[in-house]
Amino acid sequence: MFTGNIVLKKLFILGKDISYTLSPKIYNRLFVEKSIDAQYTVVEAPTEQDAVRSITNCRNDILCLGFNVTKPYKLLAYQHVDQLDEHAARIGAINTVARLSYGELKGYNTDWLGVIEPLEKLDSPAKYDVLLLIGAGGAARAALYALQSRVRKAYIVSRTGVTAQQLARKAGMWGIDAKGMKASSEVYVEILPRTDLLINATPASTDTFSPIPRKILDKYLHQTTTVFDMVYKPLDTLLLQIAKSKGCKVVDGLWMLVHQAKHNIKIWFGLEVCAKLLRRYALS
């Protein structure tokens, strides 16, 4: 892409139904502030074929520095890169890709840093007895990886329970005592009273809908539970509203986004930035 006589390097976020994303706002503001000749865009991929085509396009484009990948393609992208950093290899999912000078693609996972860094600031030393994790996709994998050696017991729930059970087996490889289950009111009623870290790693969270029914949260969520919702649009989800009303410590999804973004910037540009600065860009 050309702007006057300046050739802009290309970065993008790859996903499906992601028009809400704040990533272009954050990165493009940073590029202006730091005089970086680059542009960050959104690439919608309705199908897996479209996603693979976009990955190939980056591989073949010398102006492409890399990209981020989000739902539902974190596991797919993992299979289409040439190299992996050690964390991505262990997690089995990526959210960041860098195009190397000779055209190969290297996959990274910075989502796990987006989980643990906000928790360490909130709950130092961020150790928990019981984790209730809603979701079993790439972001949930990163959360479990981030919390290895920091949780005694993890309960993972997903819509059918199949992916939750698969992730529980993966967590066992990281030394986590984990159990995968099908999401149900009965499961939440049983586990929530014992939970001291609740993480929502699904997109099913809005300002009017909670992944755990409100009546259950009202009765069984207690003040000593830390609640982390990976959704950032809306920023103040119903889950977080209820948690705050009960006096819980909370982490919103924007903190996760900006903490992983600061590591992405280091990967692409070798530049150190502050997560708080990136959050200001997102909210401006």
N, C-alpha and C positions, 0 to 999 in steps of 0.2 A: 504494500500500500504506500502511496506517495502523498506527502503534504508539502507543497512547494517543491523544494529540492531535497527534502528530508525523506529518507526511506524508513518507514516504521517497522520495527520487528513485531511479530504477531504472537499473541497469546489468546487463549479462549477457554471457556468452560463448556464441557460437553455433557449433555444430559437430555432428559425428556420432560417436557412441561415445566421448564425452569425459567419462565419469563420473570418470575418474582425475584430472581437472584440479585443480591447486592454486590457480588464480586466485581462486575465491571466498574461500578461506582467507586469502590475502594481502590482498585488497582489503577484505574485511569487518573484518579485524583493524585495518587502517589506519583505517577509518571510525570504529571504536570509539576508537582511540587519539587521533584528531584531532577527535573529536566532529562528524563529518560525517554528516548525515542522509541516508544512502543505503544501498542494499542491492544486492549483486552476486550473481547467480544463474546457474545453468547452464540453457541452452535446447538440448535435443537436437532435431535436425532430421533425421529419417530420410531425407527426400528433398529435392531441390532446391525443390520446391513448398513444403515446410514451411519451408525456409530463407527463401525470398522472403516468405512470409507473416509470419515473425517480423520481418524487416526492415521490412515495411509497418506492422506493429503499433507498432514503435518510432517510425516517422515520424509516426504519428497520435496518439501518447500524450505529452501535455505533461509527464508525470512522467519520461519516459525521457530520460536524459542521453546515452545512446549504448551501444555494445557493442563487444566484441572478437569477432573471427571467426577460426576455426581450421579445421583439415582437415575436410572437403575443399572448403570454400566461400570461400576467399580470392579466387579469381578470379571466382567468381559474384558475390560482394558488390561487387567492383570495378565491376561492370556495373549495380548498382542504387543507387548513390549519386548525388547531384546535383553535388557538388564534390569535388575531389581536391587534396591538398597536392602540392607539386612532386615530392617523392620518390615518392609513390604513383603519380603520373601516369607517371613514368619507369619504375618497376618493373613496373607493370601488375598489381599485386595489393595488397590492403589487409589489415590485421589489426586496425585500430581505426577506429571510426566515432563521430563526435560529432553529436548532434542539435542543430541550430542553433535559435535562439529562434523563428524563423518556420516551423519544421517541415522544413526541408531537411536532408539528411544529408551530412556531409563525411567523406570517407574519408582515412585516413592510413596510412602504413606506418612502424611503429616497429621492425619485425623487424630491419631492416638495422642499426639502432643496437644491438639486442640481440646482433648478431654482432660488430660492429667494436669496441665498447667493452670487452668482456672480452678480446678479442685484443690490444688496445692496452695493457691493463694487464699482460698476460702476456708479450707479445713486442714491446714498443715498439722500433721504430716500426711493427711489424706489416706487414712487407713480405716477400713469399715468391716463390720462383722457380717452383715447380710446385704447383698446387692440384689435388687429386683431390676432386671433389664428387659424393657419392652422392645421387641424387634430382634431380628437375627440376620440382617444384611451386612453390607460392608462396614457401615458406621458402627454397628453393634460389635462386630469383630474387633474394630480398632479400640472400642471402649474396654472390652475385656482384656485385650493385650496391654492397654495402658494400666490396668488395675491388677495385673498379675503380681502376686506377693502383697497386695494391698487389701484383698477381700478374703474372708474366711469361707464364705459360701455364696454362690451366685445362682439365682433362679432366672432363667431365660424363658420368656414367653413369646410366642408368635401365633399368627392367625390359625394355622393348622397344627402347630406343634412339631412338625417334621423338621423344619429348618432350625428350630430352637434346639432340638435334640442333636442335630448335626453340629451346631455351634458349641453345644455343651461338651461334645467329644473333643472338639478342637481346643476348647478351654482346658480340658484335662491335660493336654500336651504342654500347656503353659503352667501346669501345677495348680490350677484352680479347681476346687471342688464345685462342680456345676451340674445343674439339672435343667433339662429342657422340657417345656410343657406347652400345651395348647392354652391360649388365652381364654379365661372364663371368669365370671364373677366369683365363683367358688375359689379359684386359685388366688385371686387378689385378696379376698377376705382372709384366706389362710396365711398368706405371706406378708401382706402389707404391715400388719402390726409389729412384725419382727424386723422390718426393713429399716436400715439406717442410711442407705443410698439408693435412690430411685432414679433410673435413667430412662427417658423415652428416646429411642433411636429409630422412630418411625415418623413419616410425614403426617400421620393421623392425629394432629393436635392443632386446634384453632382457638380463637377467642371464645367460641361457643361450644366446642366439643373437646372432651378429654379422652385419651386412650383408655383410662380407667374411669368407670362411671362415677359421676359426681357424688352420688349417695354413698358410695364405698369410700371415696376419699374423705368425705365429710366425717364419716364414722371411724375410719381406721388409720388415716394418715396422722402421724404424731409429730410434735414440734421438733424432735431430735433427728428427724429424717432430712437429709440433704436431697434436694430435688433438682435434677439436671434435665432440661428439655432441649434437644438438639434443634428443634424448629426455631427459626428466627423471624419468620413472617407468618403470623404476627409475632412481635417480640414478647408481648405479655400474654401468653397463652392461658386458657382456662386452667390448665394444670398448674401453672406457676401462680396464677391468681389465688387459687385455693391454698396452695402451699404457703404463700406469703401471709394469707389471712390466718394461718395456723402458727405463724412464727417460724416457719422452716427457713433454713438457708437455701438460696436458689441460685442456679446458673442458667442463663438463657442461651439460646443457640448462637447468638451473635458473638458471644465470647469464644465459643468453639471456632467459629468462622475466622475471627481475626487472629486467634492464636495460631491456627494452622497456616493462615495467610502469611504471617511474618516469617515462617519457615520456608514457605514457597518462594518468597522474595529472596531469601538467602540462597536458595538453590539456583534460581534463574539469574540473579544479578550479583550475588555475593554481598548483598547489602543488608545491614542490620537495621531493623525498624522496631518500633514499640507497638505492641498490640493495642494500647490505649489510643495511640494516634490513629491507627486504622479504624478503630471503633468510632472515633470522632468523624472520620471521613464517611463512614457508613450512615451515620445519623444526621449528617449536615444537610 
